[in-house]
Amino acid sequence: MEKEKYDIFISHSSDDSAIAFILCEAFEEQGVKCWIAPRDIKVGLPYAQSIVEGIENSKALVILFSSNSNSSDGVRKELEIATNSKIPVIPLRIENIFPTKAMKFYIMDNHWMDAINPKSMDDFNRFVVEVKNIINPDDIDTFGYELLLTDTNIAKEEKTNNFTEYIIPFIISFVFLVILSGIVYP
């Protein structure tokens, strides 16, 4: 029997369930398939086994980072499973706090975003777009964002990388330094 696949696993403290489900709804309205506890715990399976399968069958793990998740052994275990399974971890900080030493190990190297004190799906929209770009790079939603590698931008970059644009300022600077060194050290 083939395991169900997910785009993201939402890791959160049970104390942040209300916010986690708002985030889940924001993702799912944009076509991102989420795994979230306790909704997706399989009936008849041990809770821990269902969580591990959810993580291993997801493209990325999003951690809803708060003071509650910061001190949660369960969230830390989920991060460890994702890291060991080479699943990207994407932190979303919802409180103005910094990770404990145990959490730093798992999330400090990762780019994270802030949505301090989120109240609605609108507070998560930018984050949803960013995560979609990570999990589906071939299906990038650019609403409100300019792509870095469009044909126009590539042409602009090639033009600015023109040798003469660098050499002339270099020569002027070099001549100025030669003249200045002759004045200071006759």
C-alpha positions as CSV (number, residue, x, y, z in Angstrom):
1,M,0.0,0.0,0.0
2,E,1.5,3.3,-1.1
3,K,1.8,6.0,1.6
4,E,0.0,9.3,1.1
5,K,2.2,12.2,0.1
6,Y,2.1,15.7,1.5
7,D,3.7,19.0,0.6
8,I,4.3,20.1,4.2
9,F,4.1,18.7,7.7
10,I,3.1,21.4,10.2
11,S,5.0,21.0,13.4
12,H,3.5,22.9,16.4
13,S,2.8,22.7,20.1
14,S,-0.7,21.6,20.9
15,D,-1.0,24.9,22.8
16,D,-0.7,26.7,19.4
17,S,-3.3,24.5,17.7
18,A,-5.7,27.3,16.8
19,I,-2.9,29.3,15.0
20,A,-1.6,26.1,13.4
21,F,-4.9,25.3,11.9
22,I,-5.3,28.9,10.5
23,L,-1.8,28.4,8.9
24,C,-2.9,25.0,7.6
25,E,-6.1,26.5,6.1
26,A,-4.0,29.3,4.4
27,F,-1.8,26.6,2.8
28,E,-4.6,24.4,1.7
29,E,-6.5,27.3,0.1
30,Q,-3.4,27.8,-2.1
31,G,-3.3,24.1,-3.1
32,V,-0.6,23.0,-0.6
33,K,-1.4,19.6,0.9
34,C,-0.7,19.6,4.6
35,W,-0.2,17.0,7.3
36,I,-1.2,18.3,10.8
37,A,-1.9,16.7,14.1
38,P,-4.3,15.6,15.4
39,R,-6.3,15.8,12.2
40,D,-4.1,13.5,10.2
41,I,-3.3,10.9,12.8
42,K,-4.3,7.6,11.3
43,V,-6.9,5.6,13.3
44,G,-5.5,2.4,14.6
45,L,-1.9,3.5,14.4
46,P,0.3,4.5,17.3
47,Y,0.4,8.4,17.5
48,A,4.2,8.5,17.2
49,Q,4.2,6.2,14.1
50,S,1.6,8.3,12.4
51,I,3.7,11.4,13.0
52,V,6.9,9.8,11.7
53,E,5.1,8.7,8.6
54,G,3.6,12.1,8.1
55,I,7.1,13.8,8.3
56,E,8.8,11.2,6.1
57,N,6.1,11.6,3.4
58,S,6.3,15.4,3.3
59,K,8.4,17.6,1.1
60,A,9.2,20.0,4.0
61,L,8.5,20.5,7.6
62,V,7.1,23.9,8.7
63,I,7.6,24.7,12.4
64,L,5.3,27.2,14.0
65,F,7.9,28.6,16.3
66,S,6.6,30.0,19.6
67,S,7.5,29.9,23.3
68,N,5.3,26.7,23.4
69,S,7.1,24.9,20.6
70,N,10.5,26.2,21.9
71,S,10.1,24.1,25.0
72,S,8.2,21.2,23.4
73,D,10.0,17.8,23.4
74,G,7.6,16.6,20.8
75,V,8.4,19.4,18.4
76,R,12.1,18.9,18.9
77,K,11.7,15.2,18.1
78,E,9.8,16.1,14.9
79,L,12.6,18.4,13.9
80,E,15.2,15.7,14.5
81,I,13.2,13.2,12.4
82,A,12.9,15.7,9.6
83,T,16.6,16.6,9.8
84,N,17.7,12.9,9.8
85,S,15.3,12.3,6.8
86,K,16.9,15.2,4.9
87,I,13.5,17.0,4.8
88,P,13.9,20.8,4.7
89,V,12.8,22.6,7.9
90,I,11.2,26.0,7.4
91,P,10.6,28.0,10.7
92,L,7.8,30.6,11.0
93,R,8.3,32.6,14.2
94,I,5.0,33.8,15.7
95,E,6.4,35.3,18.9
96,N,9.4,37.6,19.4
97,I,11.6,34.9,21.0
98,F,14.8,33.1,20.2
99,P,15.4,29.4,20.3
100,T,16.7,27.4,23.2
101,K,20.0,25.7,22.7
102,A,18.3,22.4,21.8
103,M,16.1,24.2,19.2
104,K,19.1,26.2,17.8
105,F,20.6,23.0,16.6
106,Y,17.7,22.4,14.3
107,I,16.6,25.8,13.1
108,M,19.3,28.4,13.3
109,D,20.9,27.6,10.0
110,N,17.5,27.9,8.2
111,H,16.0,31.1,6.8
112,W,13.0,31.9,8.9
113,M,10.1,34.3,8.6
114,D,8.2,36.3,11.2
115,A,4.5,36.5,11.6
116,I,4.5,37.9,15.1
117,N,1.0,37.5,16.8
118,P,-0.8,36.2,13.7
119,K,-4.6,36.6,13.8
120,S,-5.8,35.5,10.3
121,M,-4.8,33.7,7.1
122,D,-3.8,37.1,5.7
123,D,-0.9,37.2,8.2
124,F,0.4,34.0,6.6
125,N,0.0,34.8,2.9
126,R,3.6,35.9,2.2
127,F,4.9,32.9,4.1
128,V,2.6,30.6,2.1
129,V,4.0,32.0,-1.2
130,E,7.6,31.5,0.1
131,V,7.0,27.9,1.1
132,K,5.3,27.1,-2.2
133,N,8.4,28.4,-3.9
134,I,10.6,26.0,-1.8
135,I,8.4,22.9,-2.3
136,N,7.4,23.5,-5.9
137,P,10.2,25.5,-7.5
138,D,8.9,24.7,-11.0
139,D,5.5,26.1,-10.2
140,I,6.5,29.4,-8.7
141,D,3.7,31.8,-7.8
142,T,5.1,35.2,-8.3
143,F,2.1,37.3,-7.3
144,G,3.6,40.4,-5.6
145,Y,7.2,39.3,-6.2
146,E,9.6,39.8,-9.1
147,L,11.5,36.7,-10.2
148,L,15.2,37.0,-10.1
149,L,15.8,35.0,-13.3
150,T,13.4,36.3,-15.9
151,D,14.8,36.9,-19.4
152,T,14.7,40.7,-18.8
153,N,16.7,40.4,-15.5
154,I,19.2,38.0,-17.0
155,A,19.8,40.5,-19.9
156,K,20.2,43.3,-17.4
157,E,22.6,41.3,-15.4
158,E,24.7,40.4,-18.5
159,K,24.7,44.0,-19.4
160,T,25.9,45.2,-16.0
161,N,28.6,42.5,-16.0
162,N,30.2,44.2,-19.0
163,F,34.0,44.4,-18.6
164,T,34.2,48.1,-19.5
165,E,31.9,49.0,-16.7
166,Y,34.5,47.6,-14.2
167,I,37.8,48.4,-15.9
168,I,37.3,52.2,-16.3
169,P,36.6,52.8,-12.6
170,F,39.5,50.5,-11.7
171,I,41.9,52.5,-14.0
172,I,40.7,55.8,-12.6
173,S,41.2,54.6,-9.0
174,F,44.6,53.2,-9.8
175,V,45.8,56.4,-11.5
176,F,44.4,58.4,-8.5
177,L,46.3,56.2,-6.1
178,V,49.6,56.5,-8.1
179,I,49.2,60.4,-8.1
180,L,48.3,60.4,-4.4
181,S,51.3,58.2,-3.5
182,G,53.6,60.5,-5.4
183,I,52.3,63.5,-3.4
184,V,52.5,61.7,0.0
185,Y,55.8,59.9,-0.7
186,P,57.9,62.2,-3.0
